[in-house]
Amino acid sequence: MNFQKWEVTIQQMIEESNREPKEPGKNRVLTEWRATLTKEPHSLQPFQIDEIVREVRRRLTNSLQHSSSSNSQAQLTSVASAVMA
């Protein structure tokens, strides 16, 4: 999937997710975005929405890994697992 077309949306999803301090809030943000993307004018297929959400989760995980270099590997693994759930 070409994410260039959806880059602004992906960035908005990431920013909203980053404002949430805990994982339940991050998951709520992604759930709300899923609902938004199913509506007009987007008309995305479910698999396309899944790809966008996976891309957001991948970027969130990468961002956590880069910004939390002082954290232990166990903490990073725990956060990444929660984001990918």
C-alpha positions as CSV (number, residue, x, y, z in Angstrom):
1,M,0.0,0.0,0.0
2,N,1.3,3.5,-0.9
3,F,1.3,5.4,2.4
4,Q,2.2,8.7,0.8
5,K,-1.4,9.4,0.2
6,W,-2.2,8.7,3.8
7,E,0.8,10.3,5.4
8,V,-1.1,13.2,6.9
9,T,-3.6,10.8,8.5
10,I,-0.9,8.6,9.8
11,Q,0.9,11.5,11.4
12,Q,-2.4,12.6,13.0
13,M,-2.9,9.1,14.3
14,I,0.6,9.0,15.7
15,E,0.3,12.5,17.4
16,E,-3.0,11.5,19.0
17,S,-1.6,8.2,20.2
18,N,1.5,10.0,21.6
19,R,-0.8,12.3,23.7
20,E,-2.1,9.3,25.5
21,P,0.1,8.3,28.5
22,K,-1.1,4.7,28.8
23,E,-1.7,1.8,26.4
24,P,-5.5,1.7,26.8
25,G,-5.7,5.3,25.6
26,K,-3.4,4.6,22.6
27,N,-5.6,1.6,21.7
28,R,-8.8,3.7,22.0
29,V,-7.3,6.3,19.6
30,L,-6.5,3.6,17.0
31,T,-10.0,2.1,17.4
32,E,-11.6,5.6,16.9
33,W,-9.5,6.1,13.8
34,R,-10.5,2.7,12.4
35,A,-14.1,3.8,12.7
36,T,-13.4,7.1,11.1
37,L,-11.6,5.5,8.2
38,T,-14.5,3.1,7.4
39,K,-16.7,6.1,6.7
40,E,-17.1,8.3,3.6
41,P,-15.2,9.9,2.0
42,H,-12.4,7.4,2.6
43,S,-14.2,4.3,1.4
44,L,-11.3,2.1,2.4
45,Q,-11.4,-1.7,2.5
46,P,-10.9,-3.3,5.9
47,F,-7.5,-4.7,4.8
48,Q,-6.4,-1.2,3.8
49,I,-7.4,0.2,7.2
50,D,-5.5,-2.7,8.8
51,E,-2.4,-1.8,6.8
52,I,-2.6,1.9,7.9
53,V,-3.0,0.9,11.6
54,R,-0.1,-1.5,11.3
55,E,2.1,1.3,9.9
56,V,1.1,3.6,12.7
57,R,2.0,0.9,15.3
58,R,5.3,0.2,13.5
59,R,6.2,3.9,13.7
60,L,5.1,4.2,17.3
61,T,7.3,1.2,18.2
62,N,10.3,2.6,16.3
63,S,9.8,6.0,17.9
64,L,9.7,4.4,21.4
65,Q,12.9,2.5,20.6
66,H,14.7,5.6,19.5
67,S,13.6,7.9,22.2
68,S,13.9,5.4,25.0
69,S,17.5,4.3,24.5
70,S,18.2,4.6,28.2
71,N,15.4,2.1,29.0
72,S,16.2,-1.5,29.4
73,Q,15.4,-4.0,26.6
74,A,12.8,-5.6,28.8
75,Q,10.9,-2.3,29.1
76,L,11.0,-1.7,25.4
77,T,9.8,-5.2,24.6
78,S,6.9,-4.8,27.0
79,V,5.8,-1.5,25.5
80,A,6.1,-2.8,21.9
81,S,4.0,-5.8,22.8
82,A,1.3,-3.6,24.3
83,V,1.3,-1.4,21.2
84,M,1.1,-4.3,18.8
85,A,-1.7,-6.0,20.7
